[in-house]
Amino acid sequence: MDEKLLQYVWQHQLFDTTNCLTTTGNKIKIISTGEKNTNSGPDFFNAKIIIDETLWVGCIEIHLKSSDWERHNHQKDKGYNNVILHVVFEHDKNIVLPNMQNLFTLELKSLIPTRIIQTYFAYLHSKESIPCKSQLINVDAFRLFSWLDRLMIDRLEDKVKSVSEIVQHNNQNQGEAFYVFLAYYFGFNINNLPFQLLATSIPLNFLAKQKNNLFQLEAMFFGQAGMLEDDFSDEYPQQLKKEYQFLKQKFSLERVCTKEMWKFAKTYPSGFPSIRIAQLAKLIHQSTFLLSKLLEAKKIEDIQGLFQVELDAYWETHYRFDVQSVKKSKKLGYMAINSLIINAVLPFMYYIGKLKESEDLKDKALQFYEKLPIEQNKIVKEFATAREDFSNALHSQALIQLKKKYCDSKQCLKCAIGLCILK
C-alpha cells in the first residue's frame, strides 16, 4: 500500500462505505469526501461526514499508519486542528488532539477490495508500455471517449504554449510565426530542428519579395540549409549556388545550418530533407495569404487542397543533387499533408481561436481533427491492438497525450481509464 493509492481510494470511495466505523466504534456516514488539497496542510478540505448523528465539516488527513500523525509532527501544527477524521490503512496508535479529545480514525485495511490493491501494484510494476492494455477493451466507450476529448484539449493547450512562444519570439507577427511553426513540422520528426533553424534564418518578408520566382526561393532555402557548398556536376544546383551567392549578399543572410545537420538515413527517399525543402519552397511559391485561407476554410478538403504541391522537372529525376533517379512525380503525399494539418495547421487555428476568444474557431479545429483519418504511428498502433473503435485524428492525438502524460510515468491514479478499471 502507498499513500497515493489510499488518497485515491478515499477520494473515489473505493471501499465498503456501508460498514464504516471509527476505531472506537462510532458509525460513519460520508456525505462528501472533500476537495483534494494540492498545497501544504491536510489532504482534503471541505469534507462532510456524519459520526453517529452529528454532522462534521472540516479536513481529512490520510496516512498509512495512525502513528504517522506524530511522525509528521502534525500535533505541533495548528493547520491540522480542524481535521475531523484521520483515514489510515492500519491503525496502530490512538491520537490525542490538543483539546484532549481522541482523533476520530477510520481504518480502511479490511474495507478495500484486494482486487484494487493488486491491480494498482500490477500497473505500477508493469513492464508493458501501456499498463492497462489488456483491460482497455472493458472500459465503457462513453467514459473512454469523453476522457479522450479532455486529453485532446490538454494536448492543444500544450501546443498553444509552444505557438505562443514562437509568436512572441517573432514580435507578435502571426504570419511569420506560422511560417516557422509549419517549417518545423516539415521536418517530419527526424529533421524538425534543422527546418526550424532554416525558417528563422530567412524572414518571411524576404521570401515574399522573391515569391513569384521559384528558382530564387529554392536558391535561398538550399543555400541557407548548407546544401550548396559542394562542386556540382548538374547544371541546376550550379545555377542555384550562383543565385544564392547573389541573394545572400542582397539580403545579408546569415547561415545557421550546415549540411551535416540534415538526416537522410532511416527515411524513404520521398522524405529526404532535400525533397522536403523543395516542397516547402514550392508551397511558398504557390501560396498567397496562406494563414488567412487556412483559418477561413469551411471544409477540411479546402485545407488539404492548399497543400497540394508537386515539384518541377529537375526533382522528377532526383532526390538529391547530382544523384539521378528513375523519373517519378514528387508530390507532397496525402499522409504528409494530413500530418502537417494535424501538427501545425490545426494547433495554430486553435491558438488563434483562443487568442480571439472565438469558440467557433476552436470548435472548427476540433471538428477538423475528427474529419482526418487516424494516424499510423507506433503509439497509436499499440492502442489499436487493444480495441478497434479509435477512428480519427482526434483519437490518435489524444492517445499520444495519454501515453506521454500518463502511461509513461504510470500516472494511473490520475487517469480516467485507471479509475474505471479500479472501480
C-alpha positions as a LaTeX table, in Angstrom:
\begin{tabular}{lrrr}
\hline
Residue & $x$ (\AA) & $y$ (\AA) & $z$ (\AA) \\
\hline
Met1 & 0.00 & 0.00 & 0.00 \\
Asp2 & 1.14 & 3.55 & $-0.61$ \\
Glu3 & $-0.34$ & 6.87 & 0.44 \\
Lys4 & $-1.23$ & 7.98 & $-3.09$ \\
Leu5 & $-3.43$ & 4.95 & $-3.56$ \\
Leu6 & $-5.00$ & 5.46 & $-0.13$ \\
Gln7 & $-5.87$ & 9.07 & $-1.00$ \\
Tyr8 & $-7.33$ & 7.86 & $-4.30$ \\
Val9 & $-9.39$ & 5.17 & $-2.56$ \\
Trp10 & $-10.80$ & 7.77 & $-0.16$ \\
Gln11 & $-11.48$ & 10.38 & $-2.86$ \\
His12 & $-13.43$ & 7.95 & $-5.06$ \\
Gln13 & $-14.87$ & 5.90 & $-2.18$ \\
Leu14 & $-13.39$ & 2.66 & $-3.50$ \\
Phe15 & $-14.09$ & 0.82 & $-0.25$ \\
Asp16 & $-17.02$ & $-0.61$ & 1.65 \\
Thr17 & $-18.83$ & 2.56 & 2.73 \\
Thr18 & $-21.75$ & 0.63 & 4.21 \\
Asn19 & $-19.72$ & $-0.63$ & 7.14 \\
Cys20 & $-17.65$ & 2.38 & 8.21 \\
Leu21 & $-16.84$ & 2.63 & 11.89 \\
Thr22 & $-14.23$ & 4.63 & 13.74 \\
Thr23 & $-11.64$ & 2.65 & 15.67 \\
Thr24 & $-13.71$ & 3.40 & 18.77 \\
Gly25 & $-16.91$ & 2.01 & 17.20 \\
Asn26 & $-18.65$ & 5.23 & 16.07 \\
Lys27 & $-20.72$ & 4.87 & 12.89 \\
Ile28 & $-19.52$ & 6.98 & 9.94 \\
Lys29 & $-21.63$ & 8.20 & 7.01 \\
Ile30 & $-19.76$ & 10.03 & 4.27 \\
Ile31 & $-21.64$ & 12.96 & 2.75 \\
Ser32 & $-18.63$ & 14.37 & 0.87 \\
Thr33 & $-15.00$ & 13.20 & 0.83 \\
Gly34 & $-13.90$ & 16.83 & 0.38 \\
Glu35 & $-11.70$ & 18.59 & $-2.12$ \\
Lys36 & $-8.14$ & 17.41 & $-2.65$ \\
Asn37 & $-5.57$ & 19.83 & $-1.29$ \\
Thr38 & $-2.56$ & 20.37 & $-3.56$ \\
Asn39 & $-0.84$ & 22.73 & $-1.11$ \\
Ser40 & 0.51 & 22.22 & 2.41 \\
Gly41 & $-1.86$ & 21.11 & 5.12 \\
Pro42 & $-4.42$ & 18.28 & 5.40 \\
Asp43 & $-5.02$ & 16.14 & 2.32 \\
Phe44 & $-8.70$ & 17.05 & 1.84 \\
Phe45 & $-10.69$ & 20.08 & 2.92 \\
Asn46 & $-14.39$ & 20.88 & 2.99 \\
Ala47 & $-15.34$ & 17.28 & 3.75 \\
Lys48 & $-18.71$ & 16.47 & 5.27 \\
Ile49 & $-19.29$ & 13.36 & 7.36 \\
Ile50 & $-21.79$ & 12.24 & 9.96 \\
Ile51 & $-20.34$ & 10.48 & 13.02 \\
Asp52 & $-23.12$ & 8.80 & 14.91 \\
Glu53 & $-25.74$ & 11.53 & 14.42 \\
Thr54 & $-23.51$ & 14.60 & 14.42 \\
Leu55 & $-22.56$ & 16.39 & 11.17 \\
Trp56 & $-18.88$ & 17.31 & 10.96 \\
Val57 & $-17.42$ & 19.68 & 8.37 \\
Gly58 & $-13.67$ & 20.07 & 8.04 \\
Cys59 & $-10.49$ & 18.39 & 6.83 \\
Ile60 & $-9.44$ & 14.79 & 6.24 \\
Glu61 & $-5.87$ & 13.59 & 6.71 \\
Ile62 & $-4.66$ & 10.36 & 5.07 \\
His63 & $-1.82$ & 8.19 & 6.39 \\
Leu64 & $-0.66$ & 4.61 & 6.02 \\
Lys65 & $-0.49$ & 4.28 & 9.81 \\
Ser66 & $-2.09$ & 6.27 & 12.63 \\
Ser67 & 1.36 & 6.85 & 14.17 \\
Asp68 & 2.38 & 8.80 & 11.05 \\
Trp69 & 0.41 & 11.71 & 12.52 \\
Glu70 & 3.04 & 12.17 & 15.21 \\
Arg71 & 5.90 & 11.11 & 12.96 \\
His72 & 4.99 & 14.04 & 10.68 \\
Asn73 & 4.63 & 16.37 & 13.70 \\
His74 & 1.02 & 17.29 & 12.89 \\
Gln75 & 0.35 & 17.60 & 16.62 \\
Lys76 & 2.57 & 20.71 & 16.59 \\
Asp77 & 0.92 & 22.26 & 13.53 \\
Lys78 & $-2.23$ & 24.35 & 14.11 \\
Gly79 & $-3.13$ & 23.84 & 10.46 \\
Tyr80 & $-4.26$ & 20.34 & 11.42 \\
Asn81 & $-6.53$ & 21.39 & 14.29 \\
Asn82 & $-9.61$ & 21.26 & 12.04 \\
Val83 & $-9.09$ & 17.64 & 10.94 \\
Ile84 & $-12.36$ & 15.82 & 11.60 \\
Leu85 & $-11.26$ & 12.34 & 10.51 \\
His86 & $-7.96$ & 10.52 & 10.26 \\
Val87 & $-8.16$ & 7.93 & 7.46 \\
Val88 & $-5.48$ & 5.25 & 7.69 \\
Phe89 & $-4.70$ & 1.90 & 6.16 \\
Glu90 & $-3.61$ & 0.48 & 9.51 \\
His91 & $-4.49$ & 1.78 & 12.95 \\
Asp92 & $-1.54$ & 1.32 & 15.29 \\
Lys93 & $-1.90$ & 4.18 & 17.77 \\
Asn94 & $-4.61$ & 6.38 & 19.29 \\
Ile95 & $-4.02$ & 10.06 & 18.52 \\
Val96 & $-4.99$ & 12.64 & 21.14 \\
Leu97 & $-5.73$ & 16.19 & 19.97 \\
Pro98 & $-4.64$ & 19.36 & 21.86 \\
Asn99 & $-8.15$ & 19.59 & 23.36 \\
Met100 & $-7.52$ & 16.14 & 24.89 \\
Gln101 & $-10.12$ & 14.50 & 22.64 \\
Asn102 & $-9.29$ & 11.37 & 20.65 \\
Leu103 & $-8.95$ & 11.99 & 16.93 \\
Phe104 & $-11.65$ & 10.06 & 15.08 \\
Thr105 & $-9.88$ & 7.43 & 12.97 \\
Leu106 & $-11.13$ & 5.21 & 10.13 \\
Glu107 & $-9.07$ & 2.12 & 9.30 \\
Leu108 & $-9.51$ & 1.02 & 5.66 \\
Lys109 & $-7.39$ & $-2.14$ & 5.70 \\
Ser110 & $-10.35$ & $-4.51$ & 5.83 \\
Leu111 & $-12.66$ & $-2.33$ & 3.71 \\
Ile112 & $-10.63$ & $-2.03$ & 0.47 \\
Pro113 & $-11.19$ & $-4.84$ & $-2.04$ \\
Thr114 & $-7.99$ & $-6.82$ & $-2.55$ \\
Arg115 & $-8.51$ & $-6.58$ & $-6.32$ \\
Ile116 & $-7.97$ & $-2.80$ & $-6.26$ \\
Ile117 & $-4.64$ & $-3.07$ & $-4.45$ \\
Gln118 & $-3.44$ & $-5.92$ & $-6.66$ \\
Thr119 & $-4.47$ & $-4.15$ & $-9.87$ \\
Tyr120 & $-2.80$ & $-0.90$ & $-8.86$ \\
Phe121 & 0.52 & $-2.50$ & $-7.98$ \\
Ala122 & 0.38 & $-4.67$ & $-11.09$ \\
Tyr123 & 0.16 & $-1.45$ & $-13.15$ \\
Leu124 & 2.86 & 0.23 & $-11.10$ \\
His125 & 5.36 & $-2.59$ & $-11.70$ \\
Ser126 & 4.22 & $-3.47$ & $-15.20$ \\
Lys127 & 6.87 & $-3.57$ & $-17.92$ \\
Glu128 & 4.21 & $-3.01$ & $-20.58$ \\
Ser129 & 4.31 & 0.41 & $-22.26$ \\
Ile130 & 0.53 & 0.59 & $-21.70$ \\
Pro131 & $-0.01$ & $-0.96$ & $-18.25$ \\
Cys132 & $-3.79$ & $-1.46$ & $-18.62$ \\
Lys133 & $-3.67$ & $-2.57$ & $-22.26$ \\
Ser134 & $-5.26$ & $-5.99$ & $-21.63$ \\
Gln135 & $-8.22$ & $-4.40$ & $-19.83$ \\
Leu136 & $-8.74$ & $-1.44$ & $-22.13$ \\
Ile137 & $-11.39$ & $-3.30$ & $-24.11$ \\
Asn138 & $-13.55$ & $-3.46$ & $-20.96$ \\
Val139 & $-13.69$ & 0.32 & $-20.48$ \\
Asp140 & $-17.08$ & 1.84 & $-21.26$ \\
Ala141 & $-16.92$ & 3.64 & $-24.64$ \\
Phe142 & $-18.67$ & 6.77 & $-23.37$ \\
Arg143 & $-16.21$ & 7.19 & $-20.50$ \\
Leu144 & $-13.22$ & 6.38 & $-22.69$ \\
Phe145 & $-14.04$ & 8.84 & $-25.45$ \\
Ser146 & $-15.08$ & 11.55 & $-23.00$ \\
Trp147 & $-11.62$ & 11.19 & $-21.48$ \\
Leu148 & $-10.00$ & 11.32 & $-24.91$ \\
Asp149 & $-11.86$ & 14.57 & $-25.62$ \\
Arg150 & $-10.35$ & 16.07 & $-22.46$ \\
Leu151 & $-6.91$ & 14.75 & $-23.36$ \\
Met152 & $-7.20$ & 16.36 & $-26.80$ \\
Ile153 & $-7.92$ & 19.74 & $-25.25$ \\
Asp154 & $-4.98$ & 19.20 & $-22.91$ \\
Arg155 & $-2.72$ & 18.43 & $-25.87$ \\
Leu156 & $-3.88$ & 21.51 & $-27.75$ \\
Glu157 & $-3.28$ & 23.67 & $-24.69$ \\
Asp158 & 0.29 & 22.36 & $-24.60$ \\
Lys159 & 0.67 & 23.21 & $-28.29$ \\
Val160 & $-0.80$ & 26.67 & $-27.69$ \\
Lys161 & 2.05 & 27.36 & $-25.27$ \\
Ser162 & 4.58 & 26.44 & $-27.96$ \\
Val163 & 2.84 & 28.57 & $-30.57$ \\
Ser164 & 2.61 & 31.49 & $-28.14$ \\
Glu165 & 6.37 & 31.34 & $-27.54$ \\
Ile166 & 7.06 & 31.35 & $-31.29$ \\
Val167 & 4.68 & 34.29 & $-31.82$ \\
Gln168 & 6.37 & 36.21 & $-29.03$ \\
His169 & 9.80 & 35.41 & $-30.45$ \\
Asn170 & 8.61 & 36.79 & $-33.81$ \\
Asn171 & 7.44 & 40.12 & $-32.35$ \\
Gln172 & 3.75 & 39.10 & $-32.34$ \\
Asn173 & 3.82 & 38.59 & $-36.12$ \\
Gln174 & 1.39 & 35.70 & $-36.57$ \\
Gly175 & 2.21 & 35.16 & $-40.23$ \\
Glu176 & 5.93 & 34.87 & $-39.52$ \\
Ala177 & 5.28 & 32.63 & $-36.53$ \\
Phe178 & 3.06 & 30.29 & $-38.55$ \\
Tyr179 & 5.73 & 30.03 & $-41.26$ \\
Val180 & 8.34 & 28.98 & $-38.66$ \\
Phe181 & 5.89 & 26.63 & $-36.92$ \\
Leu182 & 4.90 & 25.00 & $-40.21$ \\
Ala183 & 8.53 & 24.68 & $-41.32$ \\
Tyr184 & 9.35 & 22.86 & $-38.08$ \\
Tyr185 & 6.84 & 20.14 & $-38.94$ \\
Phe186 & 8.16 & 19.88 & $-42.48$ \\
Gly187 & 10.97 & 18.01 & $-40.74$ \\
Phe188 & 8.55 & 15.14 & $-40.03$ \\
Asn189 & 10.20 & 14.34 & $-36.69$ \\
Ile190 & 13.66 & 13.44 & $-37.99$ \\
Asn191 & 14.58 & 16.94 & $-39.28$ \\
Asn192 & 12.34 & 19.24 & $-37.24$ \\
Leu193 & 15.09 & 21.34 & $-35.68$ \\
Pro194 & 17.06 & 21.99 & $-38.88$ \\
Phe195 & 13.84 & 23.07 & $-40.60$ \\
Gln196 & 13.02 & 25.46 & $-37.78$ \\
Leu197 & 16.53 & 26.95 & $-37.92$ \\
Leu198 & 16.25 & 27.22 & $-41.70$ \\
Ala199 & 12.96 & 29.12 & $-41.49$ \\
Thr200 & 14.22 & 31.51 & $-38.83$ \\
Ser201 & 17.27 & 32.30 & $-40.99$ \\
Ile202 & 15.08 & 33.50 & $-43.89$ \\
Pro203 & 12.46 & 36.03 & $-42.76$ \\
Leu204 & 9.12 & 35.68 & $-44.49$ \\
Asn205 & 9.28 & 39.19 & $-45.94$ \\
Phe206 & 12.50 & 38.20 & $-47.79$ \\
Leu207 & 10.64 & 35.25 & $-49.32$ \\
Ala208 & 7.69 & 37.48 & $-50.21$ \\
Lys209 & 9.94 & 39.66 & $-52.35$ \\
Gln210 & 11.03 & 36.63 & $-54.41$ \\
Lys211 & 7.73 & 34.73 & $-54.11$ \\
Asn212 & 6.99 & 34.67 & $-57.84$ \\
Asn213 & 10.36 & 33.17 & $-58.68$ \\
Leu214 & 10.56 & 29.53 & $-57.55$ \\
Phe215 & 14.20 & 29.27 & $-58.61$ \\
Gln216 & 15.20 & 32.09 & $-56.27$ \\
Leu217 & 13.16 & 30.62 & $-53.42$ \\
Glu218 & 14.94 & 27.28 & $-53.84$ \\
Ala219 & 18.29 & 29.05 & $-54.01$ \\
Met220 & 17.65 & 30.78 & $-50.68$ \\
Phe221 & 16.32 & 27.68 & $-48.96$ \\
Phe222 & 19.01 & 25.29 & $-50.15$ \\
Gly223 & 21.77 & 27.85 & $-49.66$ \\
Gln224 & 20.70 & 28.63 & $-46.11$ \\
Ala225 & 20.38 & 24.87 & $-45.47$ \\
Gly226 & 24.08 & 24.47 & $-46.29$ \\
Met227 & 23.32 & 22.18 & $-49.24$ \\
Leu228 & 25.01 & 24.31 & $-51.94$ \\
Glu229 & 28.57 & 24.05 & $-50.68$ \\
Asp230 & 29.73 & 21.23 & $-52.97$ \\
Asp231 & 31.12 & 21.37 & $-56.50$ \\
Phe232 & 28.21 & 20.08 & $-58.57$ \\
Ser233 & 28.08 & 18.29 & $-61.91$ \\
Asp234 & 24.44 & 19.07 & $-62.63$ \\
Glu235 & 23.69 & 22.46 & $-64.08$ \\
Tyr236 & 20.67 & 23.10 & $-61.86$ \\
Pro237 & 22.48 & 23.07 & $-58.48$ \\
Gln238 & 25.33 & 25.02 & $-60.10$ \\
Gln239 & 22.84 & 27.76 & $-61.01$ \\
Leu240 & 21.24 & 27.61 & $-57.55$ \\
Lys241 & 24.64 & 28.03 & $-55.94$ \\
Lys242 & 25.41 & 31.06 & $-58.08$ \\
Glu243 & 22.00 & 32.61 & $-57.44$ \\
Tyr244 & 22.33 & 32.01 & $-53.70$ \\
Gln245 & 25.58 & 33.99 & $-53.55$ \\
Phe246 & 23.74 & 36.95 & $-55.09$ \\
Leu247 & 20.71 & 36.64 & $-52.76$ \\
Lys248 & 22.91 & 36.12 & $-49.72$ \\
Gln249 & 24.56 & 39.48 & $-50.32$ \\
Lys250 & 21.30 & 41.17 & $-51.29$ \\
Phe251 & 19.53 & 40.21 & $-48.06$ \\
Ser252 & 22.63 & 39.96 & $-45.83$ \\
Leu253 & 21.66 & 36.38 & $-44.97$ \\
Glu254 & 23.43 & 34.63 & $-42.12$ \\
Arg255 & 23.52 & 30.86 & $-42.42$ \\
Val256 & 22.89 & 28.82 & $-39.26$ \\
Cys257 & 22.53 & 25.37 & $-40.84$ \\
Thr258 & 25.18 & 23.02 & $-42.16$ \\
Lys259 & 24.58 & 20.11 & $-44.49$ \\
Glu260 & 25.74 & 17.74 & $-41.74$ \\
Met261 & 22.69 & 18.67 & $-39.65$ \\
Trp262 & 20.28 & 17.11 & $-42.11$ \\
Lys263 & 19.42 & 13.46 & $-41.62$ \\
Phe264 & 18.87 & 11.31 & $-44.71$ \\
Ala265 & 19.25 & 7.93 & $-43.02$ \\
Lys266 & 16.25 & 5.95 & $-41.77$ \\
Thr267 & 13.83 & 7.71 & $-44.11$ \\
Tyr268 & 12.40 & 6.91 & $-47.53$ \\
Pro269 & 13.84 & 8.92 & $-50.45$ \\
Ser270 & 10.47 & 10.69 & $-50.81$ \\
Gly271 & 11.06 & 12.06 & $-47.30$ \\
Phe272 & 14.66 & 13.18 & $-47.85$ \\
Pro273 & 15.22 & 16.71 & $-46.49$ \\
Ser274 & 16.23 & 17.85 & $-49.99$ \\
Ile275 & 12.76 & 16.90 & $-51.27$ \\
Arg276 & 11.03 & 18.45 & $-48.24$ \\
Ile277 & 12.94 & 21.72 & $-48.68$ \\
Ala278 & 11.95 & 21.85 & $-52.34$ \\
Gln279 & 8.33 & 21.17 & $-51.36$ \\
Leu280 & 8.37 & 23.96 & $-48.76$ \\
Ala281 & 9.78 & 26.34 & $-51.38$ \\
Lys282 & 7.04 & 25.31 & $-53.83$ \\
Leu283 & 4.36 & 25.81 & $-51.17$ \\
Ile284 & 5.61 & 29.35 & $-50.51$ \\
His285 & 5.75 & 29.98 & $-54.26$ \\
Gln286 & 2.14 & 28.94 & $-54.94$ \\
Ser287 & 0.55 & 30.32 & $-51.75$ \\
Thr288 & $-0.85$ & 33.78 & $-51.14$ \\
Phe289 & $-2.18$ & 34.74 & $-47.71$ \\
Leu290 & $-1.85$ & 31.07 & $-46.69$ \\
Leu291 & $-2.63$ & 31.55 & $-43.00$ \\
Ser292 & $-5.77$ & 33.58 & $-43.71$ \\
Lys293 & $-7.03$ & 30.99 & $-46.18$ \\
Leu294 & $-6.41$ & 28.18 & $-43.70$ \\
Leu295 & $-8.30$ & 29.99 & $-40.95$ \\
Glu296 & $-11.21$ & 30.75 & $-43.28$ \\
Ala297 & $-11.50$ & 27.19 & $-44.63$ \\
Lys298 & $-15.01$ & 25.74 & $-44.41$ \\
Lys299 & $-14.06$ & 22.13 & $-45.07$ \\
Ile300 & $-11.02$ & 20.01 & $-44.29$ \\
Glu301 & $-10.74$ & 19.36 & $-48.05$ \\
Asp302 & $-10.16$ & 23.10 & $-48.55$ \\
Ile303 & $-7.09$ & 22.93 & $-46.31$ \\
Gln304 & $-5.81$ & 19.75 & $-47.94$ \\
Gly305 & $-6.14$ & 21.45 & $-51.32$ \\
Leu306 & $-3.89$ & 24.33 & $-50.27$ \\
Phe307 & $-1.09$ & 21.84 & $-49.59$ \\
Gln308 & $-1.21$ & 20.17 & $-53.00$ \\
Val309 & 2.43 & 20.56 & $-54.02$ \\
Glu310 & 4.19 & 18.88 & $-56.94$ \\
Leu311 & 7.85 & 19.54 & $-57.69$ \\
Asp312 & 9.15 & 20.67 & $-61.08$ \\
Ala313 & 11.30 & 19.00 & $-63.73$ \\
Tyr314 & 14.70 & 18.61 & $-62.02$ \\
Trp315 & 13.21 & 16.90 & $-58.97$ \\
Glu316 & 11.27 & 14.41 & $-61.09$ \\
Thr317 & 14.56 & 12.62 & $-61.71$ \\
His318 & 16.40 & 13.48 & $-58.47$ \\
Tyr319 & 16.06 & 13.01 & $-54.72$ \\
Arg320 & 19.43 & 14.69 & $-54.09$ \\
Phe321 & 21.63 & 16.99 & $-56.10$ \\
Asp322 & 23.86 & 15.20 & $-58.64$ \\
Val323 & 22.23 & 11.81 & $-57.98$ \\
Gln324 & 19.91 & 10.85 & $-60.81$ \\
Ser325 & 16.98 & 8.51 & $-60.15$ \\
Val326 & 14.11 & 6.94 & $-62.07$ \\
Lys327 & 11.63 & 9.58 & $-63.18$ \\
Lys328 & 8.86 & 9.93 & $-60.64$ \\
Ser329 & 6.46 & 12.67 & $-59.62$ \\
Lys330 & 7.43 & 14.22 & $-56.28$ \\
Lys331 & 4.15 & 15.28 & $-54.71$ \\
Leu332 & 3.55 & 16.16 & $-51.10$ \\
Gly333 & 1.68 & 12.96 & $-50.25$ \\
Tyr334 & $-1.74$ & 12.55 & $-48.67$ \\
Met335 & $-0.35$ & 11.30 & $-45.35$ \\
Ala336 & 2.27 & 14.05 & $-45.25$ \\
Ile337 & $-0.36$ & 16.73 & $-45.88$ \\
Asn338 & $-2.56$ & 15.35 & $-43.12$ \\
Ser339 & 0.41 & 15.25 & $-40.76$ \\
Leu340 & 1.14 & 18.94 & $-41.41$ \\
Ile341 & $-2.52$ & 19.80 & $-40.82$ \\
Ile342 & $-2.69$ & 17.76 & $-37.61$ \\
Asn343 & 0.54 & 19.04 & $-36.10$ \\
Ala344 & 0.86 & 22.58 & $-37.43$ \\
Val345 & $-2.30$ & 24.00 & $-39.01$ \\
Leu346 & $-4.98$ & 22.97 & $-36.53$ \\
Pro347 & $-2.97$ & 23.79 & $-33.37$ \\
Phe348 & $-2.31$ & 27.25 & $-34.85$ \\
Met349 & $-6.01$ & 27.60 & $-35.67$ \\
Tyr350 & $-6.88$ & 26.66 & $-32.09$ \\
Tyr351 & $-4.31$ & 29.21 & $-30.82$ \\
Ile352 & $-5.87$ & 31.99 & $-32.90$ \\
Gly353 & $-9.32$ & 30.95 & $-31.68$ \\
Lys354 & $-8.17$ & 31.15 & $-28.09$ \\
Leu355 & $-6.41$ & 34.47 & $-28.69$ \\
Lys356 & $-9.53$ & 35.98 & $-30.25$ \\
Glu357 & $-11.84$ & 34.24 & $-27.75$ \\
Ser358 & $-13.56$ & 32.60 & $-30.71$ \\
Glu359 & $-15.27$ & 29.38 & $-29.67$ \\
Asp360 & $-16.30$ & 28.87 & $-33.30$ \\
Leu361 & $-12.68$ & 28.77 & $-34.48$ \\
Lys362 & $-11.63$ & 26.47 & $-31.64$ \\
Asp363 & $-14.57$ & 24.16 & $-32.34$ \\
Lys364 & $-13.74$ & 24.14 & $-36.04$ \\
Ala365 & $-10.21$ & 22.98 & $-35.28$ \\
Leu366 & $-11.58$ & 20.11 & $-33.18$ \\
Gln367 & $-14.13$ & 19.19 & $-35.85$ \\
Phe368 & $-11.40$ & 19.10 & $-38.49$ \\
Tyr369 & $-9.40$ & 16.69 & $-36.32$ \\
Glu370 & $-12.43$ & 14.39 & $-36.36$ \\
Lys371 & $-12.57$ & 14.60 & $-40.16$ \\
Leu372 & $-8.99$ & 13.42 & $-40.60$ \\
Pro373 & $-8.06$ & 9.72 & $-40.56$ \\
Ile374 & $-6.35$ & 8.24 & $-37.54$ \\
Glu375 & $-2.56$ & 8.49 & $-37.59$ \\
Gln376 & $-0.44$ & 5.40 & $-38.10$ \\
Asn377 & 2.42 & 5.69 & $-35.65$ \\
Lys378 & 3.86 & 3.32 & $-33.07$ \\
Ile379 & 1.82 & 4.65 & $-30.15$ \\
Val380 & $-1.50$ & 4.61 & $-31.98$ \\
Lys381 & $-0.90$ & 1.16 & $-33.43$ \\
Glu382 & $-0.27$ & $-0.22$ & $-29.96$ \\
Phe383 & $-3.53$ & 1.19 & $-28.61$ \\
Ala384 & $-5.32$ & $-0.09$ & $-31.72$ \\
Thr385 & $-4.35$ & $-3.66$ & $-30.84$ \\
Ala386 & $-6.31$ & $-3.25$ & $-27.59$ \\
Arg387 & $-9.58$ & $-2.11$ & $-29.19$ \\
Glu388 & $-10.83$ & $-1.24$ & $-32.66$ \\
Asp389 & $-13.01$ & 1.86 & $-32.16$ \\
Phe390 & $-10.30$ & 4.51 & $-32.48$ \\
Ser391 & $-11.11$ & 6.08 & $-35.82$ \\
Asn392 & $-9.84$ & 9.64 & $-36.39$ \\
Ala393 & $-7.01$ & 12.10 & $-35.78$ \\
Leu394 & $-8.64$ & 13.48 & $-32.64$ \\
His395 & $-8.43$ & 9.99 & $-31.15$ \\
Ser396 & $-4.83$ & 9.46 & $-32.22$ \\
Gln397 & $-3.67$ & 12.83 & $-30.87$ \\
Ala398 & $-5.45$ & 12.14 & $-27.58$ \\
Leu399 & $-3.86$ & 8.68 & $-27.37$ \\
Ile400 & $-0.42$ & 10.23 & $-27.85$ \\
Gln401 & $-1.19$ & 12.60 & $-24.98$ \\
Leu402 & $-2.45$ & 9.69 & $-22.86$ \\
Lys403 & 0.72 & 7.69 & $-23.49$ \\
Lys404 & 3.15 & 10.52 & $-22.83$ \\
Lys405 & 1.38 & 12.18 & $-19.88$ \\
Tyr406 & 0.00 & 9.13 & $-18.06$ \\
Cys407 & 1.20 & 5.72 & $-19.26$ \\
Asp408 & 4.90 & 6.54 & $-19.48$ \\
Ser409 & 5.03 & 7.89 & $-15.93$ \\
Lys410 & 2.50 & 5.36 & $-14.52$ \\
Gln411 & 0.04 & 8.10 & $-13.55$ \\
Cys412 & $-2.78$ & 5.55 & $-13.44$ \\
Leu413 & $-4.41$ & 7.20 & $-10.42$ \\
Lys414 & $-4.81$ & 10.45 & $-12.35$ \\
Cys415 & $-6.23$ & 8.75 & $-15.43$ \\
Ala416 & $-9.96$ & 8.33 & $-16.00$ \\
Ile417 & $-9.29$ & 4.92 & $-17.56$ \\
Gly418 & $-7.44$ & 3.87 & $-14.41$ \\
Leu419 & $-10.40$ & 4.93 & $-12.28$ \\
Cys420 & $-12.83$ & 3.00 & $-14.47$ \\
Ile421 & $-10.76$ & $-0.18$ & $-14.22$ \\
Leu422 & $-10.05$ & 0.13 & $-10.50$ \\
Lys423 & $-13.73$ & 0.62 & $-9.76$ \\
\hline
\end{tabular}
